[in-house]
Amino acid sequence: MADFTAKDVKSLRDSTGAGMMDAKRALTENDGDFDRAARWLRERGLGKAAERAGNTNSEGAVGVAVSADGRSAALVELKSETDFGAKSPQFVELVGRLAERVAEAGEGAAAEEGDAIDDLKVTLKENVELGRVVRFTAPEGHVLDTYLHVQNDRGVNAVLVELAGADQELAHDLAVHIAFGRPQFLRREEVPAEAVAAERAAAEAQTRLEGKPEPAIAKIVEGKLAGWYKRVPGGVLLEQPYAKDDKKSVSQHLGSAQVVRFAQVVIGD
């Protein structure tokens, strides 16, 4: 007969989220061996998790981390069905650990936490899934920074940014700007040509309808396009008014510093 106590059952329940009878049966089936019982519950629970695999998981949390040497930074999204699950301590701890592992060891390190993700599926009874994973590694002379906006005990808006010719303070300020400016593109040249052409045609047609004189139309259209670049879905980062001084664009505020790249993940987007 399996040798275990009520305390063992409670401990197994607490660590796996299983019901009392399931925890007791798991210990019975595995001769009181805690690790084997936990694995048995996970395998049994994963059968139920498979039924939830198609459930919408547009909620979740995101974490950021910088490697110990400061040369790499990571952003990891973990998806869930509900915000309740996403703000649980186990969920928040795991997404933070995933980000730390990716920062230190590379994007593939996130997949190595598969068992921990599977455990959350059982504990939370939700379709928990690894989402977007981003890692930047910067050469000497470049600066990396991150920003994480926390809401209801979980990270919901995360940014990575890499700058050249800048200090840490400027990099962090820009990361905060990106978090709330939510640009999609870094510079004008990244906006799809067909989108620019369509907007230019619309601006020209509108300007003619306004009865503007022919010699002024080209200049007016360019002015309208400049405004559009700031507000296209997601916007162009370098064109946006800088959050701390909206009389200047981000480009003007940066001066000789250059944005090498940025990444942003917002839960629900």
C-alpha positions as CSV (number, residue, x, y, z in Angstrom):
1,M,0.0,0.0,0.0
2,A,1.3,3.5,-0.9
3,D,2.8,5.3,2.1
4,F,1.8,9.0,2.2
5,T,0.0,11.4,4.6
6,A,-2.8,14.0,4.3
7,K,0.0,16.6,4.4
8,D,1.5,15.0,1.3
9,V,-1.9,15.2,-0.5
10,K,-2.2,18.9,0.4
11,S,1.4,19.6,-0.8
12,L,0.6,17.9,-4.1
13,R,-2.6,19.8,-4.4
14,D,-0.9,23.1,-3.7
15,S,1.9,22.5,-6.2
16,T,-0.3,21.2,-9.1
17,G,-3.7,22.8,-8.5
18,A,-5.3,19.3,-8.7
19,G,-8.4,18.4,-6.7
20,M,-8.0,16.5,-3.4
21,M,-9.3,13.2,-4.8
22,D,-7.1,13.5,-7.9
23,A,-4.0,14.2,-5.7
24,K,-4.8,11.3,-3.5
25,R,-5.3,9.0,-6.4
26,A,-2.1,10.2,-8.0
27,L,-0.1,9.3,-4.9
28,T,-1.8,6.0,-4.6
29,E,-1.1,5.1,-8.3
30,N,2.5,6.1,-7.9
31,D,3.4,4.4,-4.6
32,G,3.5,7.8,-2.8
33,D,6.3,9.1,-5.0
34,F,5.7,12.9,-5.2
35,D,7.5,13.6,-8.5
36,R,5.9,10.7,-10.3
37,A,2.5,11.7,-8.9
38,A,2.9,15.2,-10.1
39,R,3.9,13.9,-13.6
40,W,0.9,11.6,-13.6
41,L,-1.4,14.5,-12.8
42,R,0.2,16.7,-15.5
43,E,-0.2,13.9,-18.1
44,R,-3.7,13.4,-17.0
45,G,-4.4,17.1,-17.0
46,L,-2.9,17.6,-20.4
47,G,-5.6,15.4,-21.9
48,K,-8.0,18.0,-20.7
49,A,-5.8,20.8,-21.8
50,A,-5.9,19.4,-25.3
51,E,-9.6,20.0,-25.3
52,R,-8.9,23.6,-24.5
53,A,-6.2,24.1,-27.1
54,G,-8.7,25.8,-29.5
55,N,-9.9,28.2,-26.9
56,T,-9.2,31.9,-27.6
57,N,-6.2,33.1,-25.5
58,S,-6.0,36.8,-26.2
59,E,-5.1,37.6,-22.6
60,G,-1.8,37.0,-20.9
61,A,1.2,38.7,-19.6
62,V,4.6,39.9,-21.0
63,G,8.0,40.1,-19.3
64,V,11.3,41.8,-20.1
65,A,14.8,41.2,-18.9
66,V,18.4,42.3,-19.6
67,S,21.3,39.8,-19.5
68,A,23.9,40.1,-16.7
69,D,26.5,41.6,-19.1
70,G,23.9,44.1,-20.4
71,R,24.6,43.1,-24.0
72,S,21.3,41.3,-24.6
73,A,17.7,42.0,-23.7
74,A,14.5,40.0,-24.1
75,L,10.8,40.3,-24.3
76,V,8.5,37.3,-23.9
77,E,4.7,37.0,-24.1
78,L,2.8,34.2,-22.4
79,K,-0.8,33.9,-23.5
80,S,-3.9,32.9,-21.5
81,E,-7.7,32.8,-21.8
82,T,-8.4,35.2,-18.9
83,D,-6.8,38.2,-17.2
84,F,-7.5,36.4,-13.9
85,G,-5.2,33.6,-14.9
86,A,-2.6,36.0,-16.3
87,K,-2.2,37.9,-13.1
88,S,-1.8,34.8,-10.9
89,P,1.5,34.7,-9.1
90,Q,2.6,31.5,-10.9
91,F,1.8,33.0,-14.3
92,V,3.7,36.3,-13.6
93,E,6.7,34.4,-12.1
94,L,6.9,32.1,-15.2
95,V,6.8,34.9,-17.8
96,G,9.5,36.7,-15.8
97,R,11.7,33.6,-15.7
98,L,11.1,33.0,-19.4
99,A,12.3,36.5,-20.2
100,E,15.4,36.1,-18.0
101,R,16.3,32.8,-19.7
102,V,15.9,34.2,-23.2
103,A,18.0,37.2,-22.3
104,E,20.8,35.0,-21.1
105,A,20.6,32.0,-23.5
106,G,18.7,33.0,-26.6
107,E,15.2,32.7,-28.0
108,G,15.2,28.9,-28.0
109,A,15.5,28.9,-24.2
110,A,11.8,29.7,-23.9
111,A,10.8,26.4,-25.5
112,E,12.8,24.6,-22.8
113,E,10.2,25.7,-20.2
114,G,7.5,23.6,-21.9
115,D,6.9,21.5,-18.8
116,A,6.3,24.6,-16.7
117,I,3.9,25.9,-19.3
118,D,2.1,22.6,-19.3
119,D,1.8,22.7,-15.5
120,L,0.1,26.1,-15.8
121,K,-2.4,24.7,-18.2
122,V,-3.4,22.1,-15.6
123,T,-3.3,24.5,-12.6
124,L,-5.2,27.3,-14.3
125,K,-7.4,25.1,-16.5
126,E,-6.8,27.5,-19.4
127,N,-5.2,27.4,-22.8
128,V,-1.8,28.7,-21.8
129,E,0.7,29.2,-24.7
130,L,4.0,30.8,-25.4
131,G,3.4,33.9,-27.5
132,R,5.9,36.3,-29.1
133,V,9.6,36.0,-28.1
134,V,12.1,38.8,-29.1
135,R,15.8,39.1,-28.2
136,F,18.2,41.9,-29.1
137,T,22.0,41.5,-28.8
138,A,23.8,44.8,-29.2
139,P,27.5,45.4,-30.2
140,E,29.9,47.4,-28.1
141,G,28.9,51.1,-28.2
142,H,25.2,50.5,-28.5
143,V,22.7,50.8,-25.7
144,L,19.8,48.5,-24.8
145,D,16.9,49.3,-22.6
146,T,13.5,48.0,-21.8
147,Y,10.2,49.2,-20.4
148,L,7.3,47.2,-18.9
149,H,4.0,48.7,-18.1
150,V,2.3,46.8,-15.3
151,Q,-1.5,46.7,-14.9
152,N,-3.5,44.6,-12.5
153,D,-0.3,42.9,-11.3
154,R,0.9,41.7,-14.7
155,G,3.0,43.2,-17.5
156,V,0.7,44.2,-20.4
157,N,2.9,46.5,-22.5
158,A,6.6,45.8,-23.1
159,V,9.3,47.5,-25.1
160,L,12.8,46.7,-26.2
161,V,15.0,49.4,-27.8
162,E,18.5,49.6,-29.2
163,L,20.3,52.9,-29.8
164,A,23.6,54.0,-31.1
165,G,25.4,57.1,-29.9
166,A,23.1,57.4,-26.9
167,D,23.3,57.0,-23.1
168,Q,21.1,54.8,-20.9
169,E,18.8,57.7,-19.9
170,L,17.9,58.6,-23.4
171,A,17.4,54.9,-24.3
172,H,15.0,54.5,-21.3
173,D,13.1,57.7,-22.1
174,L,12.6,56.5,-25.7
175,A,11.4,53.1,-24.5
176,V,8.8,54.8,-22.3
177,H,7.7,57.0,-25.3
178,I,7.4,53.9,-27.5
179,A,5.2,52.1,-24.9
180,F,2.6,54.8,-25.1
181,G,3.1,56.1,-28.7
182,R,2.9,52.6,-30.0
183,P,4.6,53.2,-33.4
184,Q,4.6,50.5,-35.9
185,F,7.4,51.7,-38.1
186,L,10.8,53.2,-37.3
187,R,11.1,55.5,-40.4
188,R,9.0,56.6,-43.4
189,E,10.8,54.2,-45.7
190,E,9.3,51.2,-43.8
191,V,5.7,52.2,-44.5
192,P,4.4,50.1,-47.5
193,A,4.6,52.0,-50.8
194,E,1.0,51.2,-51.7
195,A,-0.3,52.7,-48.5
196,V,1.7,55.9,-49.1
197,A,0.5,56.1,-52.7
198,A,-3.1,55.7,-51.6
199,E,-2.8,58.3,-48.9
200,R,-1.1,60.7,-51.3
201,A,-3.9,60.3,-53.9
202,A,-6.6,60.8,-51.2
203,A,-4.8,64.0,-49.9
204,E,-4.5,65.4,-53.4
205,A,-8.2,64.8,-54.2
206,Q,-9.2,66.3,-50.9
207,T,-7.0,69.4,-51.5
208,R,-8.5,69.9,-55.0
209,L,-12.0,69.7,-53.5
210,E,-11.1,72.4,-51.0
211,G,-10.4,74.6,-54.0
212,K,-6.7,75.3,-53.3
213,P,-4.7,76.9,-56.1
214,E,-2.9,74.5,-58.4
215,P,0.6,75.8,-57.6
216,A,0.1,75.2,-53.9
217,I,-1.4,71.7,-54.2
218,A,1.9,69.7,-54.1
219,K,3.2,71.5,-51.0
220,I,-0.2,71.1,-49.2
221,V,-0.3,67.4,-50.1
222,E,3.3,66.9,-48.7
223,G,2.2,68.7,-45.5
224,K,-0.8,66.4,-45.1
225,L,1.4,63.3,-45.7
226,A,3.8,64.5,-43.0
227,G,0.8,64.6,-40.6
228,W,-0.3,61.2,-41.7
229,Y,3.1,59.6,-41.0
230,K,2.6,60.6,-37.4
231,R,-0.7,58.9,-37.1
232,V,-0.8,56.0,-39.6
233,P,-2.0,52.9,-37.7
234,G,0.9,52.5,-35.3
235,G,2.7,55.6,-36.6
236,V,6.3,56.3,-37.6
237,L,8.5,56.5,-34.5
238,L,10.9,59.2,-35.8
239,E,8.0,61.4,-37.0
240,Q,6.0,61.3,-33.7
241,P,6.0,64.3,-31.4
242,Y,8.3,63.4,-28.5
243,A,6.4,62.6,-25.4
244,K,8.5,64.8,-23.1
245,D,8.6,67.7,-25.5
246,D,5.9,67.6,-28.1
247,K,7.3,70.7,-29.9
248,K,10.0,68.4,-31.2
249,S,9.8,65.1,-33.1
250,V,11.5,62.1,-31.8
251,S,14.1,62.5,-34.5
252,Q,14.8,66.1,-33.5
253,H,15.0,65.1,-29.8
254,L,17.5,62.3,-30.6
255,G,19.9,64.6,-32.3
256,S,23.0,62.6,-33.4
257,A,21.8,59.4,-31.6
258,Q,20.2,56.7,-33.8
259,V,17.5,54.2,-33.2
260,V,18.8,50.9,-34.4
261,R,15.6,48.9,-33.8
262,F,12.7,48.5,-31.4
263,A,10.1,45.9,-30.5
264,Q,6.8,46.2,-28.7
265,V,4.3,43.7,-27.5
266,V,0.9,44.8,-26.0
267,I,-1.4,42.2,-24.6
268,G,-4.6,42.0,-26.6
269,D,-3.1,43.5,-29.8
